[in-house]
């Protein structure tokens, strides 16, 4: 009879599998050195090789020592959250090593950059010296690729067991497309890679160099916002109008739930149009998009001192709305987002807090929660003005099916929105207090970190106090794992240390 692997033995045994994946992720940029034009970057090869190789060896050792050839027990209550937090923390910390060992970044900056990559944020402290090195800009794109689709999903696509679904859901995936979990994960990755390939080709046709097209396409679909250029997407070669349109399409697809993407690909447009997330997004298009355009139209262009033209107002307004709602963080403003009209700054905070689709690569509260909360409030009002004997079913359309929303689900949506706003204001206050920045600038910067948007008013680049970087790093991490998972993980660890039963 096989021995049983359970509890923390099982957690760290599973962690070993994820460490192997992390090691492979770190080694992937070395593939760039096969291309003669990029072989100058071989001076950094040893850093990636040692870090990645060591991580793989440790992961293999943990797996074989702790759970190999053992019967695997079921993860107990909140142990999935412990594992998920350990997986993401380990990946972030280990993946920060190449940045640090480059000699151009400190410990805090390296961990900040790694977190920004995995959390698909796009805020950066990368110095120009490393922008000039293709291997590091490609590495950041790879981090956003895996961070966007999810580390658990990547592992699930290759190996899965009967207890994998709980961890899969804990990472934020509600897009199990078919009953078989591993096949469902493979379909999602297939869609994800397909969009990146199509985006790369489209950008190349628009005149973007191949390397930049690959990096930009990855970051757009991952809704990450990292650029392969020090000056951002405006430094890309090619037709900028075409680049902006392609980028917006990629951002929208990346910010849409993968189950809805599958319906879209298979031509089930009616089901897509009925979905609560798409309808909620449509409502925000009608309300917020005109406000973005008006904010530009009624303000002066800092480069010319005159008003934005009608064409510029629509162009910048639509792009700012899309980059905010999908929490991507790209900017097409020649003067930079720091000099954007105050109305636009406020609207960007609103859109990145709302976010995009659940089960997508985007951050924020998510459209599903906002839609359910709004519907729930409407149902409450309807009940109050209706006769007592009337009973109204509380239905929504989700993934092409009509289903009822329970009171508990509605309350959870309200609760998470409130929790998110509390974390947003606490984090913004700490950035302002410790860094000495004004509260408005701190709110904008931290909202972009927490929502994984990555637009910056210049605060991130000017930070000299490492404590501010750590606050932003914690915000990025919490936003990616959606706050509650982190709470449940540390709650369970605390209960285990105190030897108390988890309730």
C-alpha positions in Angstrom: 0.0 0.0 0.0 1.3 3.4 -1.0 2.1 6.0 1.7 -0.1 9.0 1.9 1.0 12.6 1.1 -1.1 15.2 2.8 -0.9 18.5 4.5 2.2 20.6 4.1 4.1 17.6 2.6 1.6 17.7 -0.2 1.7 21.5 -0.5 5.5 21.6 -0.8 5.5 18.6 -3.1 3.1 20.3 -5.5 5.2 23.5 -5.1 8.1 21.5 -6.5 6.2 21.0 -9.8 5.6 24.7 -10.0 9.3 25.5 -9.3 10.2 23.4 -12.3 7.8 25.5 -14.4 9.3 28.7 -13.0 12.8 27.4 -13.9 11.7 26.8 -17.5 10.2 30.3 -17.7 13.5 31.8 -16.6 15.4 29.7 -19.2 13.1 30.6 -22.1 14.8 34.0 -22.9 18.0 32.1 -23.8 16.2 30.9 -27.0 16.7 34.5 -28.2 20.5 33.9 -28.4 20.0 31.5 -31.3 19.3 34.5 -33.5 22.6 36.0 -34.6 21.4 39.6 -34.2 20.8 39.1 -30.5 24.0 37.2 -29.5 25.5 40.2 -27.9 23.1 39.6 -25.0 25.0 36.3 -24.2 26.8 38.3 -21.5 23.7 37.8 -19.4 23.2 34.2 -20.3 24.9 32.7 -17.3 22.5 34.6 -14.9 19.5 33.0 -16.5 21.1 29.6 -16.9 22.2 29.3 -13.2 18.9 30.7 -11.8 16.7 28.6 -14.0 18.7 25.5 -13.7 19.0 25.7 -9.9 15.2 26.3 -9.6 14.5 23.2 -11.7 16.8 21.0 -9.6 15.2 22.2 -6.3 11.7 21.6 -7.8 12.6 18.1 -8.9 14.1 17.3 -5.5 11.0 18.5 -3.6 8.7 16.5 -5.9 10.6 13.2 -5.5 11.4 13.6 -1.8 7.9 14.6 -0.7 5.2 13.2 -3.0 6.6 10.9 -5.7 5.0 7.5 -5.7 2.7 8.4 -2.8 -1.1 8.5 -2.7 -2.1 12.1 -2.8 -4.7 13.3 -0.2 -7.2 16.1 -0.9 -6.1 19.6 -0.1 -7.9 20.6 3.1 -9.8 23.9 3.6 -7.8 26.9 2.4 -4.7 24.8 1.8 -5.2 25.5 -1.9 -4.8 29.2 -1.0 -1.6 28.5 0.8 -0.2 26.6 -2.2 -1.3 29.3 -4.6 0.3 32.1 -2.5 3.6 30.1 -2.2 3.6 29.3 -6.0 3.2 33.0 -6.9 5.6 34.3 -4.3 8.3 31.8 -5.2 7.9 32.5 -8.9 8.2 36.3 -8.3 11.2 36.1 -6.0 13.2 33.6 -8.1 12.4 35.4 -11.3 13.7 38.6 -9.9 17.2 37.2 -9.6 18.3 37.8 -13.2 17.3 41.5 -12.9 19.3 41.8 -9.7 22.4 39.9 -10.9 22.5 42.1 -14.0 24.2 44.7 -11.8 21.8 47.5 -12.8 18.9 46.9 -10.3 18.6 46.6 -6.6 16.7 44.0 -4.7 13.5 46.0 -4.2 13.6 47.2 -7.8 14.1 43.6 -9.1 11.3 42.1 -7.1 9.1 45.1 -8.1 9.8 44.4 -11.8 9.2 40.7 -11.5 5.9 41.2 -9.7 4.9 43.8 -12.3 5.6 41.1 -15.0 3.7 38.2 -13.4 0.8 40.4 -12.2 0.6 41.9 -15.8 0.8 45.4 -14.4 3.4 47.1 -16.6 4.8 49.6 -14.0 8.5 49.5 -14.5 11.9 50.4 -12.9 13.9 48.9 -15.7 16.9 51.1 -16.5 17.8 52.1 -20.1 20.8 49.8 -20.0 18.6 46.8 -19.8 16.1 48.2 -22.4 19.0 48.1 -24.8 19.4 44.4 -24.0 16.8 42.4 -25.9 17.0 39.5 -23.6 15.6 41.5 -20.7 12.7 43.1 -22.6 11.9 39.6 -24.0 12.1 38.2 -20.5 9.6 40.7 -19.2 7.2 39.8 -22.1 7.6 36.1 -21.1 6.7 36.9 -17.5 3.6 38.7 -18.6 2.7 35.8 -20.9 2.7 33.3 -18.1 1.3 35.7 -15.5 -1.6 36.6 -17.8 -2.7 33.1 -18.5 -1.9 31.8 -15.0 0.8 29.5 -13.6 -1.8 27.0 -12.4 -3.4 26.9 -15.8 -0.1 26.2 -17.5 0.6 23.3 -15.2 -3.0 22.0 -15.4 -2.7 21.9 -19.2 0.1 19.4 -18.9 -0.7 17.4 -15.7 -4.0 17.3 -13.8 -5.5 15.2 -11.1 -8.9 14.8 -9.5 -8.1 17.6 -7.0 -6.8 20.1 -9.6 -10.0 22.0 -10.1 -10.0 23.7 -6.6 -6.5 25.2 -7.2 -7.5 26.2 -10.8 -10.5 28.1 -9.5 -8.5 29.7 -6.7 -6.3 31.3 -9.2 -9.3 33.1 -10.7 -10.3 30.8 -13.5 -14.1 30.3 -13.9 -13.6 29.3 -17.5 -13.6 25.5 -17.5 -14.7 25.2 -21.1 -15.2 21.4 -21.2 -15.6 18.8 -18.4 -11.9 17.6 -18.8 -9.9 20.1 -16.9 -6.5 19.6 -18.6 -8.1 19.7 -22.1 -10.0 22.9 -21.1 -6.7 24.5 -20.0 -5.1 23.5 -23.3 -7.9 25.1 -25.3 -7.5 28.3 -23.3 -3.7 28.3 -23.9 -4.4 27.6 -27.6 -6.7 30.6 -27.9 -4.2 32.8 -26.0 -1.2 31.8 -28.2 -3.4 32.1 -31.3 -4.3 35.7 -30.5 -0.6 36.5 -29.9 0.5 35.0 -33.2 -2.3 36.9 -35.1 -1.4 40.1 -33.3 2.3 39.7 -34.1 1.6 39.2 -37.8 -0.9 42.2 -37.8 1.7 44.4 -36.1 4.4 43.4 -38.5 2.1 44.2 -41.5 1.6 47.6 -39.8 5.4 48.2 -40.0 6.5 47.1 -36.5 9.8 45.2 -36.3 9.5 41.5 -35.6 11.0 41.6 -32.1 8.9 44.5 -31.0 5.8 43.0 -32.6 6.2 39.8 -30.6 6.7 41.6 -27.3 3.9 44.1 -27.9 1.5 41.4 -29.0 2.2 39.3 -25.9 1.8 42.3 -23.5 -1.4 43.5 -25.3 -3.1 40.1 -25.0 -1.8 39.6 -21.5 -3.2 43.1 -20.8 0.2 43.8 -19.3 1.5 47.0 -20.9 5.2 46.3 -20.8 6.9 47.8 -23.9 10.1 46.7 -25.6 10.9 50.4 -26.0 12.1 52.8 -23.3 9.7 55.5 -24.5 6.7 53.1 -24.7 4.6 52.2 -27.7 5.0 55.6 -29.4 8.6 54.6 -30.2 7.4 51.6 -32.3 8.1 51.9 -36.0 5.2 51.7 -38.5 1.8 53.2 -38.9 0.8 54.4 -35.5 -2.9 54.5 -36.2 -2.9 50.9 -37.3 -0.8 49.9 -34.3 -3.3 51.5 -32.0 -6.3 49.8 -33.6 -4.5 46.4 -33.5 -3.5 47.0 -29.9 -7.1 47.8 -28.8 -8.4 44.7 -30.5 -5.8 42.6 -28.7 -6.5 44.3 -25.4 -10.2 43.6 -25.7 -9.7 40.0 -26.5 -7.3 39.5 -23.6 -9.7 41.3 -21.3 -12.6 39.0 -22.3 -13.3 35.7 -20.4 -11.8 32.8 -22.4 -15.1 31.0 -22.3 -16.6 33.9 -24.1 -13.7 34.0 -26.5 -14.4 30.4 -27.4 -18.1 31.3 -28.1 -16.8 34.2 -30.2 -14.5 32.0 -32.2 -17.2 29.4 -32.8 -19.5 32.1 -34.1 -22.0 32.0 -31.2 -22.4 35.8 -31.3 -25.9 35.8 -29.8 -24.7 34.0 -26.7 -21.7 36.4 -26.4 -24.0 39.5 -26.7 -26.3 38.3 -24.0 -23.6 37.6 -21.4 -23.7 39.8 -18.3 -20.1 40.9 -18.7 -20.5 42.0 -22.3 -23.6 43.9 -21.5 -22.0 45.5 -18.5 -19.1 46.5 -20.7 -21.5 47.9 -23.2 -23.1 50.1 -20.6 -19.7 51.5 -19.6 -19.0 52.2 -23.3 -22.2 54.3 -23.5 -21.5 56.1 -20.2 -17.7 56.5 -19.8 -16.4 56.6 -23.4 -18.2 59.9 -24.2 -16.8 61.3 -21.0 -13.2 60.4 -22.1 -13.7 62.1 -25.4 -15.3 65.2 -23.9 -12.5 65.4 -21.3 -10.0 65.7 -24.2 -12.2 68.0 -26.3 -12.7 70.5 -23.4 -9.0 70.6 -22.4 -5.8 72.0 -24.0 -3.1 70.0 -25.6 0.1 70.6 -23.5 2.3 70.3 -26.6 0.5 73.0 -28.6 -1.3 75.0 -25.9 -4.5 74.8 -28.0 -7.5 72.6 -27.7 -7.5 69.0 -28.9 -9.0 68.6 -32.3 -12.2 66.5 -32.7 -10.1 63.7 -34.3 -7.5 63.8 -31.5 -10.2 63.8 -28.8 -11.8 60.6 -30.3 -8.5 59.0 -30.9 -7.0 59.6 -27.5 -10.3 59.2 -25.7 -11.1 55.8 -27.2 -7.6 54.4 -26.6 -7.5 55.7 -23.0 -10.9 54.1 -22.3 -9.8 50.7 -23.7 -6.4 50.7 -22.0 -8.2 51.6 -18.7 -11.1 49.1 -18.9 -8.8 46.3 -20.0 -6.2 47.3 -17.3 -3.4 47.2 -19.9 -1.7 50.5 -19.3 -0.5 51.5 -22.8 -0.6 55.2 -23.7 -0.7 56.8 -27.1 -0.5 60.4 -25.7 2.6 62.2 -27.2 2.9 64.3 -24.0 2.5 61.2 -21.7 -0.3 60.3 -19.3 1.2 62.6 -16.6 0.0 65.6 -18.7 -3.4 64.2 -19.5 -6.5 66.2 -18.6 -7.6 65.9 -15.0 -10.9 64.4 -16.1 -9.1 61.7 -18.0 -6.9 60.9 -14.9 -10.1 60.5 -12.8 -11.8 58.4 -15.5 -8.8 56.1 -15.8 -9.0 55.4 -12.0 -12.7 54.6 -12.4 -12.1 52.2 -15.4 -9.1 50.4 -13.9 -11.0 49.8 -10.7 -13.9 48.3 -12.6 -11.6 46.2 -14.8 -12.6 43.7 -17.4 -13.7 40.1 -17.7 -13.4 37.6 -14.9 -11.3 34.6 -16.0 -9.4 36.9 -18.4 -5.9 38.4 -18.2 -7.3 41.7 -16.9 -7.4 43.0 -13.3 -9.7 45.2 -11.3 -12.9 44.3 -9.5 -14.1 42.6 -12.7 -17.2 43.2 -14.8 -19.0 40.2 -13.5 -19.0 41.4 -9.9 -20.0 44.9 -11.0 -22.8 43.5 -13.2 -24.1 41.2 -10.4 -23.9 43.9 -7.8 -25.8 46.4 -10.0 -28.4 43.8 -10.9 -28.8 42.9 -7.3 -29.5 46.5 -6.3 -32.1 46.7 -9.1 -33.7 43.6 -7.9 -33.9 45.0 -4.4 -35.5 48.2 -5.6 -38.0 46.2 -7.7 -39.0 44.1 -4.7 -39.6 47.2 -2.6 -42.0 48.9 -5.0 -43.8 45.7 -6.0 -46.7 44.0 -4.3 -45.7 41.5 -1.6 -47.2 38.5 -3.4 -45.1 39.0 -6.5 -42.0 36.9 -6.8 -39.4 37.8 -9.3 -36.6 35.3 -10.4 -33.2 36.9 -10.3 -31.7 35.6 -13.6 -28.6 36.6 -15.6 -27.1 35.3 -18.8 -23.7 33.7 -18.4 -21.8 31.8 -21.1 -24.9 31.4 -23.2 -27.1 30.0 -20.4 -29.7 31.6 -18.2 -29.0 31.1 -14.6 -30.2 32.3 -11.2 -28.1 34.5 -8.9 -28.2 33.6 -5.2 -28.3 36.1 -2.4 -24.9 34.8 -1.2 -23.3 35.4 -4.6 -24.7 38.9 -4.8 -23.5 39.7 -1.3 -20.0 38.3 -2.2 -19.9 40.7 -5.2 -20.8 43.7 -3.0 -18.4 42.6 -0.3 -15.4 42.2 -2.7 -16.1 45.6 -4.2 -16.1 47.2 -0.7 -12.9 45.3 0.3 -11.2 46.4 -3.0 -12.0 50.0 -2.4 -10.7 49.9 1.2 -7.4 48.3 0.1 -7.2 50.9 -2.7 -7.5 53.9 -0.3 -5.3 52.3 2.4 -2.5 51.6 -0.1 -2.8 55.1 -1.6 -2.7 56.7 1.8 0.5 54.7 2.7 2.2 55.7 -0.6 1.3 59.3 0.1 2.4 59.2 3.8 5.7 57.3 3.4 6.7 58.7 0.0 5.6 62.3 0.7 3.5 62.5 -2.5 0.2 64.2 -2.8 -2.9 62.0 -2.3 -4.2 62.4 -5.8 -1.0 61.2 -7.4 -0.7 58.4 -4.9 -4.3 57.3 -5.6 -3.7 57.2 -9.4 -0.4 55.3 -9.1 -1.6 52.7 -6.5 -4.9 52.2 -8.3 -2.9 51.3 -11.4 -0.8 48.9 -9.4 -3.7 47.2 -7.6 -5.7 46.9 -10.8 -2.7 45.7 -12.9 -3.1 48.6 -15.3 0.4 50.1 -15.2 -0.2 53.7 -16.3 2.1 56.0 -14.4 2.1 59.7 -13.7 5.9 59.5 -13.1 5.7 58.5 -9.4 7.1 55.0 -9.9 10.1 56.2 -11.9 10.9 58.8 -9.3 10.6 56.7 -6.1 13.7 56.8 -3.9 12.2 55.2 -0.8 12.2 51.4 -1.1 9.2 51.2 1.3 7.0 52.8 -1.4 8.1 50.2 -3.9 7.3 47.4 -1.5 3.8 48.9 -0.9 3.3 49.0 -4.7 4.6 45.5 -5.0 2.2 44.2 -2.3 -0.6 46.0 -4.1 0.3 44.4 -7.5 0.5 40.9 -5.8 -2.8 41.3 -4.0 -4.6 42.6 -7.1 -3.4 39.6 -9.2 -4.6 37.0 -6.7 -7.7 39.0 -5.8 -6.9 39.8 -2.1 -9.1 37.1 -0.5 -6.9 34.2 -1.7 -4.0 35.8 0.2 -6.1 36.3 3.3 -7.4 32.7 3.3 -3.8 31.4 2.8 -2.3 33.4 5.7 -5.4 32.7 7.8 -4.9 28.9 7.4 -1.2 29.2 8.2 -1.9 31.2 11.3 -4.5 28.6 12.5 -2.1 25.8 11.8 0.7 27.5 13.8 -1.7 28.0 16.7 -2.9 24.4 16.2 -6.5 25.5 15.9 -9.1 23.9 13.7 -9.8 25.9 10.5 -13.4 27.1 10.4 
